[in-house]
Amino acid sequence: MKRADVEILLIEDNPADIELTLDALKRKNLANKVKVLTDGEEALEYLFNSCDLSANKAGCPYLILLDLKLPKVSGLEVLEKIRSDIRTKFIPVVVLTSSEEEKDRVESYNLGVNSYIVKPVEFDSFAGVVSEIGFYWVFLNKPPY
């Protein structure tokens, strides 16, 4: 799989939040190349079997939207593994979570998250936040690779 095949990797287990996120990304024409994974174990398997360092990050997404409260492997554990591997450590990761707990936010930044955003409850706010995140990280941000 080439890098262009997946621009955004959405790691989220809540079907309603998945639907809202995809709808928001459609507003910026970013929903065509989104891969959705619903647990941490699945996310790690995908990332570490799809990213090829020797092929200019082939198979790696431009952006990972990561929920913290995931089944099997937590979002914090996923983030830690992403940041500890040369193949994935520079992929921008935005935690998009309902957790307002300071310990989750601090630990996310300690592990190298690029941004920590608490999901707004109101749909229009949520849609605006997600669409701007996607646009920024996919089109405006210039990665080191």
C-alpha positions, -999 to +999 in steps of 0.1 A: +000+000+000+014+034-010+014+063+014-012+082-007-036+053-003-043+064+034-039+100+044-057+098+077-057+069+101-087+072+125-084+050+156-117+051+173-140+025+188-173+046+192-194+041+160-211+075+166-178+093+169-165+075+138-195+087+118-192+123+131-155+124+123-160+110+088-188+135+081-165+164+093-136+152+071-160+151+041-165+189+046-129+194+036-128+166+010-106+145+033-128+115+038-118+095+007-085+083+021-094+076+057-087+042+073-108+034+104-095+010+130-115+003+161-090-010+187-054-004+197-042-039+188-056-036+153-040-001+149-005-013+159-008-043+136-018-020+107+009+005+113+038-018+118+029-040+089+022-011+065+049+015+071+080+008+051+109+031+061+129+020+030+101+032+007+097+068+018+071+060+044+050+040+020+018+028+037+021+053+065-007+079+070-001+116+070-020+119+102-033+097+130-064+107+149-062+087+181-088+081+208-074+072+242-101+048+255-096+019+232-102-018+236-073-043+238-045-018+237-051+017+251-045+049+231-016+058+253+001+025+247-005+029+209+010+064+211+041+051+230+047+025+204+043+049+175+068+073+190+093+046+199+097+033+164+118+050+137+092+041+110+064+059+127+078+084+152+074+114+129+038+108+119+016+135+134-007+122+161-036+141+174-054+127+204-091+133+199-108+121+231-136+127+255-111+126+284-106+159+302-083+143+328-051+161+333-031+129+337-042+117+302-033+151+287+001+153+304+010+117+296+000+122+260+024+151+257+051+132+276+048+105+250+051+129+221+016+137+209+014+166+185-020+179+198-046+169+225-081+178+217-112+171+239-141+162+216-167+190+217-202+177+225-220+199+200-219+185+164-211+217+145-182+224+169-169+188+166-172+189+128-153+222+126-125+210+149-120+177+130-121+193+095-096+220+105-073+193+121-074+172+090-068+201+066-039+215+086-020+182+091-026+168+056-022+199+035-004+226+054+020+208+077+054+199+063+068+167+078+105+161+082+105+132+057 
